[in-house]
Amino acid sequence: MSQHELLVQLVKQLPTDFEPHGSRSCTDDWGPDCSCGCKHFLELAGTLGYDWGVCSHIQSPRAGLLTFEHMGCRFFEEGEEADENGSKHN
C-alpha cells in the first residue's frame, strides 16, 4: 500500500468536503480548493506535500485536520506566490 493510499484511509471526511469525500457538489457549490494555493494549507513534507497538508484556518471545518488538496473549503484565501527567484509576493 502506498503512502497516499494509507492517507486516503486515514483522512477524516466531512459533509462540507467536495464529493466524493463529502456532500458538497463540485458543480453546484464550486469554489477554489487547497490545490489553488490557499494560504492556510500547510503542506506535508516531501512528495506527500504535493497533495496533502493540514488546514490552519481556525474557522474552517478542516482546521487542524489532515487534508487532501481537492477536498474543498469555503474559507479559501489566496496565498503568496513565489517567482522564479523564490521571492514571495501577492
N, C-alpha and C positions, 0 to 999 in steps of 0.2 A: 504494500500500500504506500502510495506517495505521501509526502508531507501535505500537499494540497488536499488530497482525499481525506486525510486524517482531520484537517481543519474543517472541512465541509461537514464531517460527522460531529465535530465539537461545537461549532458555532451556534449560538442561540438565535433562533429565528423568531421575529416579531411580526405581528399583523401589519405594522407600519412599514415593513420592508417591501420592496418590489417583488412581484411574482417572479420566479417560483418560490422565493424564500419567504414571502409574506403574502398579504392580501391586496396590496396596492397594485393597481394596473399601470404598467409602463405606458400604455396607450392613453388611458383616460386621465391619469394623475401624474403625468411625466414631469420630471424636474431633473436637474443635474444630480449625478451620484458622485461618490468619492473619487471615481476614476477621472472626473473632470477637474480635479485639483482643489478639493476642499481643504482649507487651511486647518481644519480640525481633525483631519485624517492623519494619524501618526503611523507611518509605515513601519511594518516589522523589518528587522534587519535581514540582510541578504536577499536572495532572489524571491523569497516569500513576500517581501515588501512591494513587489510589482503588483500583487493582487490583494494583499492582506494588511490590515492595520488595526488600530484601536481608535475609536471616536473620542475626542476630547471636548466636545461641546456639551456643557453641563445640562442644557435643556433638551438635548436630543434623547429619544428613547434608546439609542445605541450608546449613550455615554458610558465609557469605561469598558465597553464590550469589544471582543474580537469581532471584526467586521470584514466581510468580503466587499471589495470595491464597488460592486454593482448592486448592493442591497438597497441603496437609496435612502435619502433622509430629507425631510423638509427644512432642515436647519443648515443646508449647504451655504458656505461662504467662500467666495473665491480667494485662493491663496496667492502668494507671491510666486512669480515665475522667474527661473534663473535664465540669464542669457548665456551665450556660448562661452563667456569668460567666467561663469559661475556666480556673477553678481545677481542678487535677487532684487526684483522690483515689481510693482503692481501694474 
